[in-house]
Amino acid sequence: MSQRVATNIITGFLGAGKTTTILHLLKNKPKDENWAVLVNEFGEIGIDGALMTEQGAMIKEIPGGCMCCTAGVPMSVGINALLRTKPDRLLIEPTGLGHPKEVTSKLLSEQFAPYVDLKATIALVDPRHISDEKYTANQNFNDQLDSAQIIIANKADQSSEQDIDNLILWFEQFKLKHPLGAERLQLVTTSQGSIDLVLLEQVRVAEALTASEHSSHSHGHLDPQFGLQPGQEYVRKENKGQGYFSCGWLFGAEFIFNFDQLFSMLSSLTAERVKAVMNTDQGCYAFNMSNGVVSVNQMTLEGYESRIEVIDSELMPWQQLEDVLLSLIINK
């Protein structure tokens, strides 16, 4: 490679809006540039890659937990594959339960330093979570914010004035203890992941990196390819770790789901996070549920396998949910 590839880590906890932000960036990238995205998901069924495919970027997925585990092999394989495409920019989205400092250490290692120009780390946060002990007591939540040089307060349109005031007060205290120093940190408030591309160019300020201890997660494949076996109509995959449980389903492209019933079912789920790309009787749609709110976006994908991932801090009755999903198929 003649020059190093500009690279950004975009981190944040579950539901902060990482994928929405990356989709916004891809839609607004320079038309003459080719971008690549490495997506890491806690669940075993890849969803985000399907959402980004329409934007024309080269996508590589690492499902099944934190990509920095297992000696970093899954991450190395994914990064190498994307660098071989010679992109103009590489975006890395660690799982919402991931450890960005380990990802940073890998990108700064002798293996990748000659090929990667790592810019400032960007962390997204939902302002409503700053006052919620469920999040502030979570080590990953804090590690992600500690690793960032730019903090994006996303979902401002869904936050109250008190939420924003609490966020500003938190940020003032946060700056005082951050290893980079107050003058090197930046807070940006936005909605729908709409951030300026100029933030991607901000130069990274070096800090002392210490890998936090964390449990490893299983990876079914080092370079996973998703697909059903011949004669297999659907598959279910589960994962657990760091106090969270996930279950995902992959359905053959031939199955069509009832849109209205599917939307109603997703709206009634009490899970903390749900993502799906589903073929319905009204077309192919992406479903995104966070904080009890379901958003829907139509997609142009055709012949694509339907997939759904559910994540919660409590173990849910996966078999019952599977039975409901199967009942929503209208062309069995």
SVG drawing of the C-alpha trace seen along z (x, -y; Angstrom):
<svg xmlns="http://www.w3.org/2000/svg" viewBox="-51 -23 57 53">
<polyline fill="none" stroke="black" stroke-width="0.4" points="0.0,0.0 1.4,-3.4 -0.2,-5.2 -1.9,-4.5 -5.7,-4.3 -7.5,-6.9 -9.3,-4.8 -12.0,-5.7 -13.3,-3.7 -16.9,-4.5 -18.0,-3.0 -20.9,-3.3 -23.2,-1.2 -26.2,0.8 -28.8,-1.5 -26.6,-4.6 -27.0,-4.9 -23.6,-3.6 -25.1,-2.0 -27.3,-5.0 -24.3,-7.3 -22.2,-5.1 -25.1,-5.0 -25.3,-8.8 -21.5,-9.0 -21.7,-6.5 -24.5,-8.4 -22.5,-11.7 -19.0,-10.4 -17.2,-11.9 -18.6,-10.2 -15.1,-9.5 -14.0,-7.6 -14.4,-4.0 -15.0,-3.3 -14.8,0.0 -16.6,0.9 -15.6,3.6 -18.8,4.4 -18.7,6.3 -21.9,7.5 -22.6,9.2 -25.2,11.5 -24.4,14.4 -26.5,13.3 -25.1,10.4 -27.6,7.5 -25.6,4.3 -23.8,5.5 -27.2,5.9 -28.1,2.4 -24.9,0.9 -24.7,3.0 -27.0,0.6 -24.6,-2.3 -21.9,-0.7 -19.2,-0.2 -17.2,2.9 -18.5,4.6 -16.9,7.2 -18.8,8.7 -17.5,10.3 -20.4,11.6 -20.6,13.5 -19.1,11.2 -16.1,8.8 -13.9,9.0 -10.7,8.3 -11.0,11.6 -9.5,14.9 -6.1,13.3 -7.5,10.7 -7.6,13.3 -11.2,12.4 -10.4,8.7 -7.0,9.2 -8.7,11.4 -11.4,8.8 -9.1,5.8 -6.7,7.6 -9.5,8.5 -10.7,4.9 -7.2,3.3 -6.7,5.5 -9.5,3.7 -7.4,0.5 -10.2,-1.7 -9.9,-5.5 -11.3,-5.2 -11.9,-2.4 -14.6,-2.6 -14.7,-0.2 -17.8,0.4 -17.1,2.5 -20.1,4.2 -22.0,2.1 -20.6,4.5 -17.1,4.3 -13.8,3.0 -12.5,0.1 -9.1,-0.1 -8.2,3.4 -9.3,2.5 -7.1,-0.7 -4.1,1.3 -4.5,3.8 -4.6,1.0 -1.5,-0.6 0.4,2.6 3.4,3.4 1.0,5.5 -1.2,2.6 0.6,-0.7 2.3,-0.8 -1.1,-0.5 -3.6,-2.3 -3.7,-6.0 -5.8,-5.9 -7.8,-9.1 -9.6,-10.3 -11.9,-7.7 -15.6,-8.7 -18.0,-7.4 -21.8,-7.8 -24.0,-8.2 -27.7,-8.6 -28.1,-11.6 -30.8,-9.8 -28.3,-7.1 -26.0,-9.5 -28.4,-9.6 -29.3,-5.9 -27.3,-3.7 -28.0,-0.7 -25.6,-2.2 -23.3,-4.3 -22.5,-1.2 -21.6,0.8 -17.8,1.1 -18.1,1.3 -20.2,-1.8 -17.5,-3.7 -14.6,-2.2 -16.1,-3.3 -16.5,-6.9 -13.0,-6.9 -11.5,-5.7 -13.0,-8.6 -11.6,-11.9 -14.9,-13.0 -18.2,-12.2 -21.4,-12.4 -24.5,-13.0 -26.9,-11.4 -30.7,-11.2 -31.0,-14.8 -34.4,-15.0 -35.6,-12.2 -34.0,-13.7 -35.5,-16.3 -33.9,-19.6 -33.0,-18.0 -31.3,-15.1 -29.2,-17.6 -28.4,-19.6 -27.3,-16.4 -25.1,-15.5 -23.4,-18.9 -22.8,-18.6 -21.5,-15.1 -19.1,-16.2 -17.6,-19.0 -16.8,-16.4 -15.7,-13.9 -13.1,-16.2 -11.4,-16.8 -10.5,-13.1 -9.9,-12.1 -6.3,-11.2 -6.3,-13.3 -7.0,-16.5 -10.0,-18.8 -8.8,-20.8 -8.4,-17.7 -12.0,-16.4 -15.0,-17.4 -18.7,-17.1 -21.1,-17.2 -24.9,-17.1 -26.9,-15.7 -29.9,-13.5 -30.3,-10.6 -26.5,-10.2 -26.1,-13.3 -22.4,-14.2 -20.1,-16.3 -17.6,-14.3 -14.9,-16.8 -14.9,-15.0 -13.4,-11.9 -10.3,-13.9 -9.5,-15.0 -6.0,-13.8 -5.8,-11.2 -4.2,-12.3 -2.1,-9.5 -2.9,-8.2 -1.6,-5.4 -3.5,-2.3 -4.2,0.4 -6.2,3.4 -9.1,3.9 -9.7,7.4 -12.8,9.0 -14.2,12.4 -13.7,13.9 -16.5,14.8 -16.9,17.7 -16.5,17.2 -18.0,19.9 -15.7,19.0 -12.6,16.8 -14.0,15.4 -17.7,16.2 -20.0,16.5 -23.7,16.5 -26.0,18.8 -28.3,21.7 -27.3,25.2 -29.0,26.9 -32.5,27.9 -32.3,25.8 -35.2,23.3 -34.0,21.3 -31.3,21.4 -31.2,20.0 -28.0,18.9 -27.5,17.8 -24.8,16.0 -24.2,14.7 -21.6,12.7 -21.0,9.6 -24.5,9.9 -26.4,10.0 -28.1,12.6 -28.7,12.7 -30.6,14.8 -30.7,14.5 -32.6,16.1 -31.7,16.4 -34.6,17.3 -34.5,18.3 -35.1,15.6 -38.2,17.5 -40.1,16.7 -42.4,13.7 -43.5,12.2 -46.7,10.3 -45.5,6.8 -48.3,5.6 -48.1,8.6 -44.3,8.4 -44.3,4.7 -46.9,5.4 -44.8,8.3 -41.6,6.2 -43.4,3.3 -44.6,5.6 -41.2,7.1 -39.6,6.0 -36.0,6.7 -33.4,3.9 -32.3,4.2 -33.8,5.6 -32.5,5.4 -33.9,7.0 -33.9,7.0 -37.0,8.9 -38.8,9.7 -42.4,8.8 -45.6,8.7 -44.9,4.9 -41.3,5.3 -37.9,5.6 -37.7,3.6 -35.1,2.8 -36.5,2.8 -34.7,1.2 -36.0,1.2 -34.3,-0.7 -35.8,-2.1 -39.1,-0.6 -39.4,-2.5 -39.5,-0.6 -38.2,-2.5 -38.8,-1.1 -36.9,-1.8 -37.7,-0.3 -34.8,1.3 -34.1,2.2 -32.6,5.6 -34.0,8.5 -33.4,12.2 -31.8,11.5 -32.2,13.8 -34.3,12.4 -32.5,12.0 -33.4,10.8 -31.3,10.4 -32.7,9.8 -30.5,8.8 -31.5,8.4 -30.0,8.5 -32.4,11.3 -32.6,14.7 -35.8,14.6 -38.0,17.6 -36.3,18.0 -38.4,21.0 -41.6,19.1 -40.3,16.2 -39.3,18.5 -42.8,20.0 -44.3,16.6 -41.9,15.6 -42.7,18.8 -46.4,18.0 -45.9,14.7 -44.7,16.4 -47.5,16.1 -46.3,18.3 -45.4,21.5"/>
</svg>
